[in-house]
Amino acid sequence: MSDFTITATDADFDAVVIEGSRQTPVIVDFWAPWCGPCRTLTPILEKLAENYQGKFVLAKINADENPALSQRFNVRSIPSVMAFVDGEAVDQFLGAQPESAVRAFLDRVLPTAGEVLRREAAQLRAEGKLDAALNLLNEGVQSEPNNEDVLADLVETLLDLGQVEQARQAGGRLAPIRTPRHRAAQALARLELIDDGGPAADASVLEARIHAQPDDLASRVALAKVYAREHAYEQALEQLLATLKHDRTFGGDIARKTMLALFELLGSDDPLVRKYRKELAAALY
């Protein structure tokens, strides 16, 4: 058995396949010694695992010896092949297939060159190596100009580096191809929370202005953006809600639009989003 082919069981499946696929895609082959088509398919999978040189791990599971896994994944016939990426089963096929069909399956489920670069860049970002991450993301965009995940990470990395204008340019490329995916929405939301021009506002100065003049709506919106960049999201939403209640049309409806940007940034499952969606609806209607 090669470095790229392993045996998985009921006991270690979650560690080997589910958690393992968060680092490297795992192709699971449910087989049994008595299965004739398995004897045709398994060597093809083993050969391709070697040929792909670590782009995926092949995990072989004896269906007879691991019935709990067969039941868990509703395996009713073998061979049955499932692809796991980032902890999730993303695709599968049943029965023996020619090598060309198996290659097509692998190329469909395995990360693209741009995605590989994006993941490497994400690791560098986590280590604080932003310039190195930026270089990889630029490579990723050159490789796949319409890969929205790569573009979204590029926008966020540029913002982390304070390169706002370059982030806007990357965001301009992302917006026309944007699909209703949270990842792209997050990056564009961060762009919307950047102040347009002028020196960076200081929270204490803005707070003093609002205390002296509560109807200074421009300062409220600016303060909300400062709070958002400091991850003080509830305070940001409170300022925007107060602005909206005072004047719905202020700044071209900027308070509502900025609240929606924050909702995108936080995600629909966040308790603050659920709370302030209700507050927003009550204020509007």
N, C-alpha and C positions, 0 to 999 in steps of 0.2 A: 504494500500500500504506500502511495506517494505522500509527500508532505502536504498535498492539497486534497487528500481524501481521508476521511475519518469514519469511524463507526459511532453512531449515537444510539442511546437507549432511553427507556422511560426515565431512568434515574438522572441522566445528565442532559436531557434534551433542552431544558430551559437555559442552562448555562452555555451549552455548546452551540445551539441553534439560535434561540431567541436573543440572548445577550451577545453571542458571537456575531450575529448578523448586523449588530450596530456598528461593528468595526469593518467587517468584510461580508459581502453577500454570501448566503449559504443556500446551496441547492440540495434539497432533501430527496433521496431516492428510497421509496418504500418498495422492498423486494422480498422474495422468499426463495429458498433453495429449489423448491419444486417448480417454480414459475419459469416456463420456457421463454416467453418474451423478455423476462428480466435478464436472462442470460445473453440476450441480444443487446438490450439497452444499456445495462450497467457498464460493459466495457467501453461503450461510446462515451458515457459520462465520465468515466475514469480517464480516458484519453484526452477529452476536452479540458478536464480539470488540470491536467498536466500542460496542455497546450496554452491555456489561458494564464498560466504562471502566476497564480495568486489573486487573480481578479475575482475569484469566488472559491469557496470551500465546498467540496462535495461531502455530504453527510449521509452515509448509508444506514438504513434502518431495516432490520429484519422484522417484517410485519408479524410473523408467527410468534416471535419471542417478545414483542412489545405491543401487545394488543391494546393497551391503554392509549397509546399514541394513535393507533389506527382509528380507535373510537373517537378520540379527541378531534381528529381532523377529518372524520367521516370518510375514511379510506375504504371504499367498497370493492375495489378491484386493484390489482397490481400488474405491472409496475405503475406506480403513481409518483409523479415528480412535482415538488412544490418549491417555489423560490421565496426565500425570506430576506427582506431588506429592512434595515432599521427596526428590527424587532417585530415586523409584520409580514404575514404571508401575502405576497403581491400578485402571484400568478401560479398556474399549474397546468400540467397536461397529463393525460392518461394513455397507457399503452406504449408499446415499442414504437419509436420514431426513427427515421433515417437521420444520419449525422447532420445533413443540411437543415432539417427541421429543428433539431436540438440546438444547433448554432443560432438559428433565427430566434428561438426562444431565449437563449442566453443573451443575445445582443439586445433583445427587447427589455429584459429585466435588469441587466447589469448597469451600473452607473456609466454615464458617458464620460468622455475625456474632460469636458468642462465640469462635470459633477465631481470627478476625482480631484481636480484642482480646487474646487470650492470647498471640499471637505478638508483638504490639506490646509487651505487658508483659514478655515474655521479653527483648526487646532492651533495655528500660529496666533490667531486673534486671542484665543483663550490664554495663550502664554504671554500676551502683551506685545507680540512681534508684529505690529501693525504694518510697517513698511514692507516686510517680507510677505505678509498676507496680501497686501495691495498688489504686489508684483504678480502673485499667482492668480489673483482675480482678473487682472488685466489680461493675462494669458488666457484665462477661461473665457472671457468675453470675445477675444480674438478668435478662439476656437469655435464658440457657439454664441453668436451675437444676439440670438433671441432666447437664450436660456434665462428665464426670469429669476430663478433662484440665484444664479451667478450675479446678475445685475443687481438684485436686491442686496446681496452681501457686499457688492462693490459700493453701492450707495451708502450703506451703513458704515463701512470701513472708512470711506472718505469723510463722512461726518465725524467719526471718532478721531480722525486726524486733523479735523478743523478745516478741511478743504471743501468749503461749502459750495463754491461755484462749480467745481468739478462734480460734486455730488448732485447738483441740480442738472448738470448735463447728462449724467448717467441716469438720473430719474426721468429725464425727458425721453430717453430711449426705452425705459421700462414702461412708462405709462401707456403708450399705444398698443403694447402687446399684453397688457395686464389682464390676467384672468381672475376670477373671484377666489383667489387663494390668499390666505392670511399672511404668508411670508412676504409676498409682493406688497400687500396692503400696509404691512408694518413699516417697510422701508419708505414708502411714499408718505405715510403718516409722519414719520420723523422729519421728512423734508418740510412738510406743511407746518411743523412746529418751530421751524427756524425763523427768526425775525428777518424781515427784509430791510437790509441796510441799517446804517446808524450804528453807534457804539453799543456794545452789549449792555443790557439793562441790569441793574443791581436790584435784587429782591427788596432789600431794606429801603432803598430810595423809593421804589414803586409803592411799597406798603405805606410809607409816610405820605406820599401823594394821595393815595386812596383814603387814608385816614382823615386827611385835611379836606379832601373833596371827593366824597363817595360816588358822585356821578361822573368821575373821570374814567370813562369807559375804555379809552385807549390804554390807560395805565393798567386797568384790570386785565385786558387781553394780553398785554405785554407780560404782566406778572404771571398769568396762567401759563404762558409759554416758558417762562423761567422755571416755575414750579415743575412743569412737565419734564424739562431737561434735567432737573435735579431728582426726578422720579417721585416727586411729591404729588402724585396724581389726584388724590382727593381734593387737596387745596386748589389744584389747577381747575378741576371741574367745578368747584364751588365758585371761583371767580368768573368762569364762563357762564355759569347758570345765572349769577347775579347780573352780569352784563345783559344776557338775553332777556331777563325779566324786566330790566329797565328800558331796553330798546331793542326789539327783535331785529330791526333793520340796520342796526349800527354796523358800519364797515362792510356793507354788502352781506349782512347775515353771518359775519365772521365768527361770532360766538358759537352758533349752532354748528357751523362747518368745522370749527376747531374741536368741539366736543366729539363730533363724528370721527375726526382724525384720531383722537385719543381712544375712542372705542375700538377702532381698527388696531391701534398699537397694543392695547391691552388684551384684546380677544374677547369673544362673546361670552366665554365662561367665567370671566373675572367678576367677582362680586360687585366691584365698583361699577362695572359696565351695566350690570343688571339694575343696580340701584339708580344710577343716573339716567338710564334710558327712561325709566318711569318718571323721574323728575323732569326730564326734557319734554316728554309727552304731555305732562300736566301743565308745564309752562306754555307750550304751544297751543294746546287744545282745551 
